[in-house]
Amino acid sequence: MRGFQRETAAAVHEAEGGTLVTITRHGRPVVHVISDERLGAMLETMEFLADPGFMRQLKRLKAGSGKFYAAASLAE
């Protein structure tokens, strides 16, 4: 049991540092350990990708027809 606790603590420590830790059973991935910060970033990205307006703008940008504005020119 102590070995498992040590390995779990090491996995959590690695994940806190930004590393995606994959735990396997018989060579197959069964669990992934990621930091809260990384999970938050993934969820934020998923929200952007689920927004039809954002996706339209992203497609325009990729097609070269997007517009850019200096941050200083934007109203607060």
C-alpha positions in Angstrom: 0.0 0.0 0.0 2.9 2.4 0.8 4.3 1.9 -2.7 1.0 2.8 -4.3 0.7 5.9 -2.1 4.2 7.0 -3.0 3.5 6.5 -6.8 0.2 8.3 -6.5 1.9 11.3 -4.7 4.6 11.3 -7.4 1.9 11.3 -10.2 0.1 14.2 -8.5 3.4 16.1 -8.1 4.2 15.6 -11.8 0.7 16.8 -12.9 1.0 19.9 -10.7 4.1 20.8 -12.7 2.1 20.7 -16.0 2.8 17.1 -17.1 0.0 14.9 -18.2 0.4 11.7 -16.3 -1.2 8.5 -17.7 -1.7 5.5 -15.5 -2.0 2.2 -17.3 -3.2 -1.3 -16.4 -1.7 -4.1 -18.5 -0.2 -1.5 -20.8 -3.5 0.2 -21.5 -4.3 3.8 -20.3 -7.0 3.8 -17.6 -6.6 7.2 -15.8 -5.0 10.5 -16.7 -3.9 12.9 -14.0 -3.7 16.6 -14.9 -3.4 19.9 -13.0 -6.4 22.1 -12.2 -4.8 24.8 -14.3 -4.5 22.6 -17.3 -8.0 21.2 -16.9 -9.3 24.8 -16.7 -7.5 25.7 -19.9 -9.0 22.7 -21.7 -12.5 23.5 -20.5 -12.1 27.1 -21.6 -11.0 25.9 -25.1 -13.9 23.6 -25.3 -16.3 26.5 -24.5 -14.8 28.6 -27.3 -15.0 25.7 -29.7 -18.7 25.2 -28.8 -19.5 28.9 -29.5 -20.8 29.2 -33.1 -19.8 32.9 -33.3 -16.3 32.2 -32.2 -16.0 29.4 -34.7 -17.2 31.7 -37.6 -14.6 34.3 -36.6 -11.9 31.6 -36.4 -12.8 30.3 -39.9 -12.6 33.9 -41.2 -9.3 34.4 -39.6 -7.9 31.2 -41.1 -9.2 32.2 -44.5 -7.4 35.5 -44.2 -10.4 37.7 -44.0 -10.3 38.4 -40.3 -9.8 41.9 -38.9 -7.3 42.8 -36.2 -7.5 45.8 -33.9 -5.0 47.2 -31.5 -5.9 46.4 -28.0 -5.5 50.1 -27.1 -8.3 51.0 -29.6 -10.9 48.8 -27.9 -13.3 50.4 -25.5 -13.1 49.3 -21.9 
